[in-house]
Amino acid sequence: MKTTALRLYGKMDLRLESFELPPAGDDGILAEVICDSICMSSYKAAKQGPEHKRVPDDCATNPVIIGHEFAGRILEVGRRWRDQFAPGDRFGIQPALMYKGSLEAPGYSFPTIGGDATHVRIPSCVMEMDCLLKYSGDAFFMASLSEPVSCIVGTLKAQYHVPPGTYDHLMGIREGGKVACLASAGPMGLGLVDLLLHGPRRPGLVVVTDIDQARLDRAASILTPAAARACGVDLRYVNTKTGTPVQDLMAVSGGTGYDDVFVMAPVAPVVEQGDAILGRDGCLNFFAGPTDPAFSAKFNFYNVHYGSTHLVGTSGGNTQDMRDALELMGAGRINPSMMITHVGGLTAARETTLHLPDIPGGKKLIYTQVDFPLTAIADFGKLGKDCPVFAELGRVCQANNGLWCLEAERIVLEKMPRLPQP
């Protein structure tokens, strides 16, 4: 079977190429990819090339397919897996395989599987680790977003607190406590706030910060303080570009500091700001993954000793986290479509990945079977003056509070130009 895929050969060396996939054989599965949401981790892999922990040293001669937040449809199933999967099944992928302790992952490490491809061969290790997950929903993009949402599910589970006089680690955020989400008006920050408001354990106060007022305004129009109050949560948005951020955030907390602080940008001053606003037994979660292996920031160890402040870090979610994410989305409790601000076809994947930090907005969603440039949802109406498809997309998204949705996905898959066959 032929595929067209974006392959990584080395540092900032991505090539969109067509080639033949190996047959499914007895232990593999052939599948069609429908969409992939591009993650900053893919940019980091492209920037670091073989120096990245998940990218093989020989990628220059054995290139890997990039993209790890993807969903699609199974086409052919090897004999070994026919009692579990069948042609036509829809799927999502949990890329954190941890196969025999290895860091290898789809979208980083394999020549036949990754999200930025029209078709893939799924190797047996994915199924052996129970990381090929059936998806029963209608919208493929939701299954694609289940991977980033699973990272947020996992990060909330990783929080912990220790009651005074004990050594018991009570896992999870503090119920009814105070939470600060720093640099959180981006896509993953929005997902975090959505889960804090609608997840199984809720704080009493959530403060969301950013230095971009437009991002904050968009976030507040989607996750409104009024809707948060209906969930029993006091939601505040704070621009930390001006004023005295630490003092201002401490004032919002009532002077106590915060039980749980999430740092969503790998910026040393933001880390230090998070440290400074921790309350007693406060837990700081460094969520954002840096590209610089030497990245560091100051941490107040006086407070570690006398105030029991502490630090955790998470990188990705596990398979149960992804199942939890799919369940929350399926029940309509969270809406990760708010993460998406741009869509495009497979031909847009290369430039989007290589220049991801420079493209404003949230998640960039790639539909791998079609061919059109990366386009902001906010620009659909303007582009619709010359293109009926964009006009239709603009009307649909406008009616959905400016958010991507199933109807918009169907328009793209049915009416955008198909990617040329290899």
C-alpha positions as CSV (number, residue, x, y, z in Angstrom):
1,M,0.0,0.0,0.0
2,K,1.3,3.5,-0.9
3,T,1.4,6.3,1.6
4,T,2.3,10.0,1.5
5,A,3.9,11.0,4.8
6,L,5.9,13.7,6.4
7,R,9.2,12.2,7.4
8,L,12.0,13.4,9.7
9,Y,15.6,13.0,8.4
10,G,17.4,15.3,10.8
11,K,17.4,18.7,12.5
12,M,14.6,20.8,10.9
13,D,14.7,18.4,7.9
14,L,11.1,17.3,7.2
15,R,10.1,15.9,3.8
16,L,6.7,15.1,2.4
17,E,7.2,11.9,0.4
18,S,5.3,9.0,-1.1
19,F,6.5,5.4,-0.5
20,E,5.4,1.8,-0.2
21,L,4.3,0.5,3.3
22,P,5.1,-3.1,4.2
23,P,2.1,-5.4,4.2
24,A,0.1,-6.0,7.3
25,G,1.4,-9.5,7.6
26,D,0.3,-11.7,10.5
27,D,1.0,-9.2,13.3
28,G,0.5,-5.7,11.8
29,I,-2.5,-3.5,11.0
30,L,-2.9,-1.2,8.0
31,A,-4.9,2.0,8.6
32,E,-6.0,5.2,7.0
33,V,-5.2,8.4,9.0
34,I,-7.9,11.1,8.9
35,C,-6.4,13.8,11.0
36,D,-3.5,14.8,13.2
37,S,-3.3,17.7,15.7
38,I,0.2,19.1,15.6
39,C,1.9,19.3,19.0
40,M,4.7,21.5,20.1
41,S,6.5,18.2,20.9
42,S,6.7,17.5,17.2
43,Y,8.4,20.9,16.7
44,K,10.8,19.9,19.4
45,A,11.5,16.6,17.7
46,A,12.1,18.4,14.4
47,K,14.4,20.9,16.0
48,Q,16.5,18.4,17.9
49,G,16.4,15.6,15.3
50,P,18.4,12.5,16.4
51,E,19.4,14.3,19.7
52,H,15.8,14.0,20.8
53,K,15.3,11.1,23.3
54,R,12.6,9.5,21.2
55,V,14.1,10.0,17.7
56,P,16.4,7.2,16.5
57,D,20.1,8.0,15.8
58,D,19.8,6.7,12.2
59,C,16.8,8.8,11.1
60,A,19.0,10.3,8.3
61,T,19.0,6.9,6.6
62,N,15.9,5.4,8.2
63,P,13.5,8.4,8.4
64,V,10.5,8.4,10.8
65,I,6.9,9.6,10.2
66,I,6.2,12.6,12.5
67,G,2.9,13.4,14.3
68,H,1.5,11.6,17.4
69,E,-1.9,13.0,18.0
70,F,-3.9,11.3,15.3
71,A,-7.0,9.3,14.6
72,G,-8.2,7.2,11.6
73,R,-9.9,4.1,10.3
74,I,-8.5,0.5,10.2
75,L,-8.3,-1.0,6.7
76,E,-6.6,-4.4,7.1
77,V,-5.9,-6.5,10.2
78,G,-3.2,-9.2,10.5
79,R,-4.3,-12.6,11.7
80,R,-2.9,-12.1,15.3
81,W,-5.3,-9.2,16.0
82,R,-8.5,-10.2,14.2
83,D,-10.2,-11.2,17.5
84,Q,-9.8,-7.6,18.7
85,F,-9.9,-5.3,15.6
86,A,-11.7,-5.3,12.3
87,P,-11.7,-3.3,9.1
88,G,-13.8,-0.2,9.5
89,D,-12.9,0.3,13.2
90,R,-12.1,3.9,14.2
91,F,-9.2,4.4,16.4
92,G,-7.0,6.8,18.5
93,I,-3.4,6.1,19.4
94,Q,-1.7,6.3,22.8
95,P,1.9,7.1,21.7
96,A,3.5,6.6,25.1
97,L,4.0,2.8,24.6
98,M,6.8,2.2,27.1
99,Y,7.4,-1.0,25.2
100,K,10.0,-3.0,27.2
101,G,10.9,0.2,28.9
102,S,11.8,2.0,25.6
103,L,10.9,5.7,24.9
104,E,10.1,4.7,21.3
105,A,6.7,6.2,20.3
106,P,4.6,6.6,17.1
107,G,5.2,10.0,15.6
108,Y,8.8,10.0,16.8
109,S,10.5,6.7,16.3
110,F,8.9,4.5,13.6
111,P,9.2,4.5,9.8
112,T,5.7,3.2,9.2
113,I,3.5,4.9,11.7
114,G,2.9,8.6,12.5
115,G,0.1,11.1,12.3
116,D,1.2,13.1,9.3
117,A,0.5,10.4,6.8
118,T,-2.3,9.2,4.5
119,H,-1.8,5.6,5.5
120,V,0.2,3.8,8.2
121,R,1.3,0.3,9.2
122,I,0.7,-0.1,12.9
123,P,3.4,-2.5,14.3
124,S,2.5,-5.2,16.8
125,C,4.1,-3.4,19.8
126,V,1.3,-0.9,19.7
127,M,-1.3,-3.5,20.2
128,E,0.8,-5.5,22.6
129,M,0.8,-2.5,24.9
130,D,-2.9,-1.9,24.5
131,C,-2.2,1.5,22.9
132,L,-4.5,1.1,19.8
133,L,-7.8,2.3,21.2
134,K,-11.1,1.9,19.5
135,Y,-13.2,5.1,19.1
136,S,-16.9,5.0,18.7
137,G,-17.5,8.8,18.2
138,D,-18.4,10.5,15.0
139,A,-15.8,13.3,14.9
140,F,-12.3,12.1,14.1
141,F,-10.7,15.3,15.5
142,M,-12.0,14.5,19.0
143,A,-10.1,11.2,19.0
144,S,-7.1,13.1,17.7
145,L,-7.3,15.5,20.6
146,S,-7.7,12.7,23.2
147,E,-3.9,12.4,23.3
148,P,-3.3,16.0,24.4
149,V,-6.3,15.8,26.8
150,S,-4.8,12.6,28.3
151,C,-1.7,14.6,29.1
152,I,-3.8,17.0,31.1
153,V,-5.7,14.1,32.8
154,G,-2.4,12.7,33.8
155,T,-1.0,15.9,35.1
156,L,-4.0,16.4,37.4
157,K,-3.5,12.9,38.8
158,A,0.2,13.7,39.4
159,Q,-0.5,16.5,41.9
160,Y,-0.1,15.6,45.5
161,H,-0.5,17.0,49.0
162,V,0.8,15.8,52.4
163,P,-1.3,16.4,55.5
164,P,0.7,17.9,58.4
165,G,2.2,15.4,60.7
166,T,2.0,12.6,58.2
167,Y,4.0,11.2,55.3
168,D,0.9,10.3,53.3
169,H,0.9,11.5,49.7
170,L,-2.7,12.3,48.8
171,M,-2.8,12.3,45.0
172,G,-4.6,14.8,42.9
173,I,-5.4,18.5,43.2
174,R,-6.8,19.8,46.5
175,E,-10.6,19.5,46.4
176,G,-12.1,23.0,46.9
177,G,-8.6,24.5,46.9
178,K,-7.0,27.4,45.1
179,V,-5.4,26.8,41.7
180,A,-3.3,29.1,39.5
181,C,-2.8,28.2,35.8
182,L,0.1,30.3,34.6
183,A,0.6,31.2,30.9
184,S,-2.6,29.2,30.3
185,A,-4.6,31.0,27.6
186,G,-3.1,28.7,24.9
187,P,-4.6,25.4,23.8
188,M,-3.3,23.2,26.5
189,G,-4.1,25.8,29.1
190,L,-7.6,26.0,27.9
191,G,-7.9,22.2,28.1
192,L,-6.5,22.3,31.7
193,V,-9.1,24.9,32.8
194,D,-11.9,23.0,31.1
195,L,-11.0,19.9,33.0
196,L,-10.6,21.7,36.3
197,L,-14.1,23.1,35.9
198,H,-15.8,19.9,34.7
199,G,-13.6,17.0,35.9
200,P,-14.1,14.6,38.8
201,R,-12.3,16.9,41.4
202,R,-12.9,20.6,41.4
203,P,-11.1,23.5,43.1
204,G,-12.9,26.5,44.6
205,L,-10.8,29.1,42.8
206,V,-9.1,29.0,39.4
207,V,-6.9,31.9,38.3
208,V,-5.8,31.9,34.6
209,T,-2.9,34.1,33.6
210,D,-1.4,35.2,30.3
211,I,0.4,38.3,28.9
212,D,-1.7,38.4,25.8
213,Q,-5.1,40.1,26.4
214,A,-6.6,38.8,23.1
215,R,-5.9,35.2,24.2
216,L,-7.4,35.9,27.6
217,D,-10.4,37.5,26.1
218,R,-10.9,34.5,23.8
219,A,-10.5,32.1,26.8
220,A,-13.0,34.1,28.8
221,S,-15.6,34.0,26.0
222,I,-15.4,30.2,25.8
223,L,-14.9,29.3,29.5
224,T,-16.9,32.1,31.1
225,P,-16.8,33.0,34.8
226,A,-20.6,32.8,34.9
227,A,-20.5,29.2,33.6
228,A,-17.7,28.4,36.1
229,R,-19.9,29.6,39.0
230,A,-22.5,27.2,37.9
231,C,-19.9,24.5,38.5
232,G,-19.1,25.9,42.0
233,V,-15.8,27.4,40.8
234,D,-14.7,31.1,41.1
235,L,-12.8,31.6,37.7
236,R,-10.6,34.7,37.2
237,Y,-8.5,35.9,34.3
238,V,-5.4,38.0,35.0
239,N,-3.1,39.7,32.6
240,T,0.4,39.5,34.2
241,K,2.2,41.6,31.6
242,T,1.7,44.7,33.7
243,G,1.5,45.5,37.4
244,T,3.2,43.3,40.1
245,P,2.2,39.8,39.1
246,V,3.3,38.0,42.3
247,Q,1.7,40.5,44.6
248,D,-1.4,40.7,42.4
249,L,-1.9,36.9,42.3
250,M,-1.3,36.6,46.1
251,A,-4.0,39.2,46.6
252,V,-6.5,37.2,44.5
253,S,-5.7,34.2,46.7
254,G,-6.6,36.2,49.8
255,G,-2.9,36.2,50.8
256,T,-2.7,32.5,51.4
257,G,-1.1,31.5,48.1
258,Y,-2.2,28.5,46.0
259,D,-2.5,24.9,46.7
260,D,-1.9,23.8,43.0
261,V,0.1,25.8,40.5
262,F,0.5,24.8,36.8
263,V,3.2,26.3,34.7
264,M,2.2,26.0,31.0
265,A,5.2,27.7,29.4
266,P,8.9,26.8,29.7
267,V,10.0,30.3,30.8
268,A,12.1,30.7,33.8
269,P,10.4,33.8,35.2
270,V,7.0,32.0,34.9
271,V,8.4,29.1,36.9
272,E,9.8,31.4,39.5
273,Q,6.5,33.3,39.6
274,G,4.7,30.0,40.3
275,D,7.1,29.1,43.1
276,A,6.6,32.5,44.7
277,I,2.8,32.1,44.9
278,L,2.7,28.6,46.4
279,G,0.9,28.3,49.7
280,R,1.8,25.9,52.4
281,D,2.0,22.3,51.0
282,G,1.6,23.9,47.6
283,C,2.4,21.7,44.6
284,L,3.9,23.2,41.5
285,N,3.4,21.2,38.2
286,F,5.9,22.1,35.5
287,F,3.8,21.0,32.5
288,A,5.5,22.7,29.6
289,G,8.4,20.7,28.1
290,P,11.5,22.8,27.3
291,T,13.6,22.4,24.1
292,D,16.8,23.4,25.9
293,P,18.2,20.4,27.9
294,A,19.9,22.9,30.2
295,F,16.7,24.8,31.1
296,S,16.6,25.7,34.7
297,A,15.0,28.2,37.1
298,K,15.3,29.3,40.7
299,F,13.2,27.5,43.4
300,N,12.8,28.7,47.0
301,F,14.2,25.9,49.1
302,Y,13.5,27.8,52.4
303,N,9.8,27.3,51.5
304,V,10.5,23.7,50.5
305,H,11.8,23.0,54.0
306,Y,9.5,25.2,56.2
307,G,6.4,25.5,54.0
308,S,6.4,21.9,52.5
309,T,6.2,23.3,48.9
310,H,7.1,20.8,46.3
311,L,7.4,20.2,42.5
312,V,6.2,17.6,40.0
313,G,6.5,17.3,36.3
314,T,4.6,15.2,33.8
315,S,5.3,14.3,30.2
316,G,2.3,12.7,28.4
317,G,-0.5,10.6,29.7
318,N,-0.8,6.8,29.9
319,T,-3.4,4.6,28.3
320,Q,-5.9,4.9,31.2
321,D,-5.6,8.7,31.0
322,M,-6.5,8.5,27.3
323,R,-9.5,6.3,28.1
324,D,-10.5,8.8,30.8
325,A,-10.2,11.6,28.2
326,L,-12.3,9.7,25.7
327,E,-15.0,9.0,28.3
328,L,-15.1,12.7,29.4
329,M,-15.5,13.8,25.8
330,G,-18.0,11.1,25.0
331,A,-20.1,12.2,28.0
332,G,-19.9,15.9,26.8
333,R,-18.3,17.0,30.1
334,I,-15.3,18.6,28.3
335,N,-15.0,20.2,24.9
336,P,-11.5,20.1,23.5
337,S,-12.5,21.6,20.2
338,M,-11.8,25.0,21.9
339,M,-8.1,24.1,21.6
340,I,-8.3,24.3,17.7
341,T,-7.7,27.6,16.0
342,H,-6.3,26.5,12.6
343,V,-7.0,23.7,10.1
344,G,-5.2,22.6,7.0
345,G,-4.3,19.7,4.7
346,L,-1.3,17.4,4.7
347,T,0.6,19.7,2.4
348,A,0.5,22.3,5.2
349,A,2.0,20.0,7.8
350,R,5.7,20.6,7.1
351,E,5.7,24.4,7.3
352,T,3.3,24.3,10.2
353,T,5.5,22.0,12.2
354,L,8.8,23.8,11.5
355,H,7.3,27.2,12.3
356,L,4.8,26.2,15.0
357,P,6.2,28.6,17.7
358,D,5.7,31.5,15.3
359,I,2.1,30.8,14.4
360,P,-0.4,32.4,16.8
361,G,-3.4,30.7,18.2
362,G,-4.0,27.3,19.5
363,K,-4.0,23.8,18.1
364,K,-3.3,23.3,14.4
365,L,-5.4,20.4,13.0
366,I,-4.2,18.6,9.8
367,Y,-6.6,16.6,7.7
368,T,-4.2,14.2,5.9
369,Q,-6.5,13.1,3.0
370,V,-7.0,16.6,1.6
371,D,-4.9,19.5,0.2
372,F,-5.4,23.1,1.4
373,P,-3.2,25.6,3.3
374,L,-3.2,26.1,7.0
375,T,-6.1,28.5,7.7
376,A,-7.3,30.2,10.8
377,I,-10.9,29.5,11.7
378,A,-11.2,33.3,12.3
379,D,-10.4,33.9,8.6
380,F,-13.0,31.6,7.1
381,G,-15.5,34.4,6.6
382,K,-13.0,36.6,4.8
383,L,-11.8,33.8,2.6
384,G,-15.4,32.8,1.9
385,K,-15.8,35.8,-0.4
386,D,-13.8,33.9,-3.0
387,C,-14.3,30.2,-1.9
388,P,-17.7,28.7,-1.3
389,V,-16.2,25.9,0.9
390,F,-14.6,28.5,3.3
391,A,-17.9,30.4,3.3
392,E,-19.7,27.3,4.4
393,L,-17.1,26.6,7.0
394,G,-17.3,30.1,8.3
395,R,-21.1,29.9,8.7
396,V,-20.9,26.6,10.5
397,C,-18.1,27.6,12.9
398,Q,-19.7,31.0,13.6
399,A,-22.9,29.3,14.6
400,N,-20.8,27.1,17.0
401,N,-19.3,30.1,19.0
402,G,-16.3,30.2,16.6
403,L,-15.3,26.6,17.4
404,W,-14.4,23.6,15.2
405,C,-17.1,20.9,15.1
406,L,-18.2,17.7,13.5
407,E,-20.2,19.5,10.7
408,A,-17.1,21.5,9.8
409,E,-15.0,18.3,9.7
410,R,-17.5,16.7,7.3
411,I,-17.3,19.7,5.0
412,V,-13.5,19.5,4.9
413,L,-13.5,15.7,4.2
414,E,-16.2,16.0,1.5
415,K,-15.5,19.3,-0.2
416,M,-11.8,20.2,0.1
417,P,-9.5,19.1,-2.8
418,R,-8.3,15.5,-2.2
419,L,-4.6,15.0,-1.8
420,P,-3.1,13.7,-5.2
421,Q,-2.6,10.0,-5.2
422,P,1.0,8.9,-5.3
